[in-house]
Amino acid sequence: MVIRYDAPLNLLVSTKGHPFDKPAFFGMFDDMRGMTWTHVEQPATAALMSPEGASDFDALLFYDVPGLQFKTPKAPNLIEPSETFKTGFRGLLNAGKPMVFLHHAVAGWPLWDDYAEAIGTRFFYQPGRYKGRAYPDSGYLFPVDFTLTPEGDHPVTQGLGSFTLTDELYLMDMLEDDIVPLLRADYAFEQANFYSAANALEARMWTRDGWDHGPGTNLIAWARAAGNSPTVTILCGNDAGTYGNENFRKLLRNAIDWVTSEDAAQWAKAR
């Protein structure tokens, strides 16, 4: 893997839409050497989503949930991105801007299929559609202990063996199959082990009544070429215990280093 060391890597970190432990989360990036980072919250992030707006950043990390306005115990309002945002985001993919999607970011922009396609999946807070096909609401479970095992040999998992986390897991489908598997979890991703996201938004946490979901993916991390952009998605990252985990921090830093490498840029263009 070829990484540029001529100047500190500059990372944009986008948040908003889901509660999290801010001191612990931002502490991860403070501890990453050879890197600077800038925090922006949605909807301000949207103004930077174009090749020109994001030109100062070497990579974009999304830990946000744009496109949803939660109204528990009522169903959330779903918001479609503006045409300006769509054009800008497509421009970023065409330009090859490196991206990392973390944990609940996979629920972003539920009315815009291009966003889920760039990630490879979508967490459905309520039943929805993707490319004309209906999907049930996704499932959640936390806290849960599980072991992560790298698949194959990839720079993102370099230096990592199997390791355990106590974090949140999702029951969901991979929507695209053109991905590179990086980590799998040793857990049974079946409806009986998870709870309905739609029920939770109706203030009925920890229930699955009226919910029907088939087996889900056990993939926890993967790489994908979205347009000309190398991207990595990591589904864990729910709380301070994970933020402080040495293996998770290594995984996240490896992902940032890889997507910003020349190797990853050439890989994405070739795919």
Secondary structure, DSSP 4 states (H G I P E B T S, - for coil): -----SS-EEEEEEEESS---HHHHHHHHHT-TTEEEEEEETTGGGGG-STTTTTT-SEEEEEE-TTEEEETTEEEEE-PPPHHHHHHHHHHHHHT--EEEEGGGGGS-TT-HHHHHHHTB---SSSEEETTEEEPPPEEEEEEEEEEEE-S--GGGTT---EEEEEEEEE--BS----EEEEEE-S--SGGG-EEHHHHHTT-TT--TT--------EEEEEEEETTEEEEEE----SHHHHT-HHHHHHHHHHHHHHTSHHHHHHHHH-
